[in-house]
Amino acid sequence: MGQLTEYPVMRKRRGLASGFVGLGMGLVLGLILVNYRSSTSPLLGSHVNSSRPTPSARSSGPGPVDLRESDRINASASSLVFVGVMTAQKYLDTRAKAVYETWVSSLPGRMAFFSSESSTVPESCPELPLVPLPKVDDSYPPQKKSFLMLQYMWQHFGEKFEWFLRADDDVYVRTDRLERLLRSVDSRRARYIGQAGRGNSEEFGLLSLEYDENFCMGGPGVVMSRETLKRIVPHIKYCLKNLYTTHEDVELGRCVQKYAGIPCTWSYEMQSILYHNSSGDQAFTGNLKRKEVHRAITLHPVKSPPHMYRLHNYMRELRIQELQHERVQLHRDIQTMAKQLDIGMDRLQDYILAKDVPLFPIKSNSEDYLGDTLMLGVPAGLRAFKPSNAKEVVPWDFLSRSEYSLADSNPRRRIHSDVKEGLEDITREVMASINACSRQRGRVVEERSALYGYRRVDAFGADTILDLLLVYRKYRGRKVTLPVRRHVYLHQHFTGLEIREVEDLQEVDVSQQRANEKSLKNILRGGFLNLNFNGYQDSDPILRKTIHFVLPLSGRYEAFQRFLNNYEDVCLRNNERTQLLLILYPEGTGNSFNKSLSLVQDLKYRHPGAVIEVLHGSREFSRAKALHQGASTLQDEDLLFFIDVDIAFARDALLRIRLNTVKGRRVYFPVVYSQFDPRVVLSESSPRQETFAVDETLGYWRQFGFGIVSLFKADYLTVGGFDLSILGWGKEDVDLYEKMVKSDLNVFRAADTQLVHVFHEVECDRRLPSAQLSMCKGTRADTYAGTVQLANLIYAHPEYLQFAKTRREKITNPAG
């Protein structure tokens, strides 16, 4: 019995001791777990794939794993918003990777991708911040994924961020505008921001929504404040167990309405801010210069990763334009203050604001130079440029349905695409400025059309005057709709040159290239090697290209003599990498064939290292067959330059041929300057016309001439080459040009002042087919003189006009 009385007492004492020991061990284990958890990534938790890199290895990335203890609400610029992007395993290396490499880089906060439990980080993007949610798959609809993602975001980051954005992997976010919006809203209150919806016409009444309930559509993105997330997270299990529809965004809206007590923002403006394009897979694949794209904060859906990168680059361009505009505004402010303070513009570059605080810390000889205030600081206005004499006056071009220009020999023409695009940009920006405060004023102004306008470009920029037809709509108070007309006066200032160097369409890092060259020179110059670095032509990949001149010739001895002299002066005496391939046809009369051969032999004798080859053409002359015969003897990697004997060229033209011709990607059709008949445009007392003197009174640009072209032989074969059935003069070049345009190659055209077609009489064989004969006669007429010279000629000789009238009457009335 003593034992019976002692046993309970002993058990009681052991129980107290065990309790204290257990409590102590629990505290120790708890501290260990807390320390262990704080030492691991707060984003990834216990569900992160072990193959992911450690946070220290990814500290340079924009992901959320680099949270710091200093990151508290309103304490850091990087703790404004946390973005959770829902995705799936099959999209991790495509859509998710594109999102991570585009707009996420400038996010004012952190983000993570949420996917199924079995998801792993793709090898193509090992830094991708991925959270595989437990007990979640990638099935659709992703209701469980969406709710558990919000739960995860609150549990791990609820105390870190003011706002939380739920997004899809096919949405693009303009992070600067998102930040501007969120910082303008009180995040301490419950907020549920998005594009409100109640379902489409087919779903109306079937979503179990009350008359005053709605939901935020998930596609364009949903923003919740910290307070909203705090209220709904404790009830997420209940919301998941009580689903009425298969729509994830509808159920989220129902949950927010029930437990946070707020609906989605009833705001018409959200349709344009959080923009959803209903074109499906074709959304944002076309022209991005639209007001919907420019106004939006989020754009949805962007289904194709390449289009995500394209959209991101376009938004970066818009940001560059904004910064350039701010830069010009600052220079204008500097100039205005300098005038107010009576500081000379010549003193601005070295002006000191305070001790050791210069106004321009970066001098003009640096690549980071901020710009010349004397140029960029000119105040906005249509009188920025003040001509000193009548010749400097810049005329205005009149714009309506067509464009009228006093500076062009053809005064009435269609509005060119660049001008049209510029006018659309101007109108869009002006309308955005007019409607900037439309919501506060209760009115909106819509553009109908531009009735007419004026435009000119001077040394400082472009001036534009537009007469716009607008519609004024007042929707607050007394509703009014009125048509109005307003004039727009706009000055667009030049911001300086931006230069980048490319080699075969690939941009070159000039600073790195110079550093490598300098390092190489320091290593190899001097010493026992004693290398010479004067052979720049051998090291430059562009100058290493050998140009193969392919020249067809029949007769034309004097012209060929002039061409060889030109070739010798430009190519052979300058050691240019060129080769000449002559396809020589015998002429019916004269001895030009043998004389041309003698010229070639003499040239090869003077320059033994020159590569000049002569092929003999047979039968009747055909330019298409001659060029094809010459191209057939060359290699696929050779750069061909199809040229005529009447073309004069300078050395810089060779550089442009090399730069503008890229194998497999681009062919070059230069626009050649063609001389008028000197007997018409030059008087007897005028000096001899210089070969490369480009003037609208002395010649014209052959915009519709395609005979001169540089391309690689492989590309020539790819498009099928010349149509060898075309005989005689013309048409073969147009046929080849059309083939190039229809191919996957890029056709580059540009006027070249150093490719000149020297005047010669054009003889049109009447045996040519009608199409070729018509083209030949048109070319012959174009070479006489310009419109102004011909008009002056007729004014000076009225008998010419009378002769033309008489001839026309005979043609139209043969009986008379």
Secondary structure, 3 states (H helix, E strand, C coil): CHHHHHHHHHHHHHHHHHHHHHHHHHHHHHHHHHHHHHHCCCCCCCCCCCCCCCHHHHCCCCCHHHCCCCCCCCCCCCCCEEEEEECCHHHHHHHHHHHHCCHHHHCCEEEEEEECCCCCCCCCCCCCCEEECCCCCCCCCCHHHHHHHHHHHHHHHCCCCCEEEEEECCCEECHHHHHHHHHCCCCCCCCEECCEECCCCCCCCCCCCCCCCCEECCCCCEEEEHHHHHHHHHHHHHHHHCCCCCCHHHHHHHHHHHHCCCCCCCCCCHHHHEEECCCHHHCCCCCCCCHHHHHCCEEECCCCHHHHHHHHHHHHHHHHHHHHHHHHHHHHHHHHHHHHCCCCHHHHHHCEEECCEECCCCCCCCCCCCCCHHHHCCCCCCCCCCCCCHHHCCCCEEECCCEECCCCCCCEECCCHHHHHHHHHHHHHHHHHHCCCHHHHCEEEEEEEEEEEEEEECCCEEEEEEEEEEEEEECCCCCEEEEEEEEEEEEEECCCCCCCCEECCEECCHHHHHHHHHHHHHHHCCCCCCCCCCCHHHHCCCCCCCEEEEEEEECCHHHHHHHHHHHHHHHHCCCCCEEEEEEEECCCCCCHHHHHHHHHHHHHHHCCCCCEEEEECCCCCEHHHHHHHHHHCCCCCCEEEECCCCEEECHHHHHHHHHHCECCCEEEEEEEEEECCHHHHCCCCCCCCCCCCCCCCCEEECCCCCCCEEEEHHHHHHCCCCCCCCCECCCHHHHHHHHHHHCCCEEEEEEEEEEEECCCCCCCCCCCCHHHHHHHHHHHHHCCCCHHHHHHHHHHCHHHHHHHHHHHHHHHCCCC
